[in-house]
Amino acid sequence: MKKIIIIALSLLLIVPEGCKKYEDGPWISFRSKKNRLIGLWHVEEYKINNYDSTNLIKNRFLFQIGYLNRDYDTRRVLGIIDNEISDTSRSSLLGEWDFLDNDKKFSMKFLESINGSSYYYTKGTGPFGTFKVSKWYIKRFTFDDFWLETNYEENIYYLKLKKDESYVS
């Protein structure tokens, strides 16, 4: 009888680890992907080839992820907001997002640079820029954390985003 209990407890500890969708969790979520994703996200950490580049973009850029509902379709919209632009809408890059590979990857496709943004945004940096498409592996996806990693043009980019709790979608 003790052996059965030990085996059952062992399975309870081993099986959930193998069932996780994302490398860094969570094991289970009771919120839909849409409810976890929609919102305003702050850059918490940004690395290029394991070199910490967080200070370059942390306080400057925000990621706004949402849906745009129209009578004829619903679009998944993505904006990178530049806090250093004084314009009211402040978006510098506008694009679309999608989930890929059974929701294990996240695609970002930037379509245009808006609000008179400079050449920097058009050319961009790494996977962020006008007409750039990047596919990111989702490392962690909770209501508050969205961690992504991609190999873009021979460089490894790691992006940790933290949701702004004061933002109302």
Secondary structure by P-SEA (a helix, b strand, c coil): caaaaaaaaaaaacccccccccccccccccccccccccccccccbbbcccccccccccccbbbbbbcccccccccbbbbbccccccccccccccccccccccccbbbbbbcccccccccccccccccccccbbbbbccccccccbbbbbbbcccbbbbbbbbccccccc
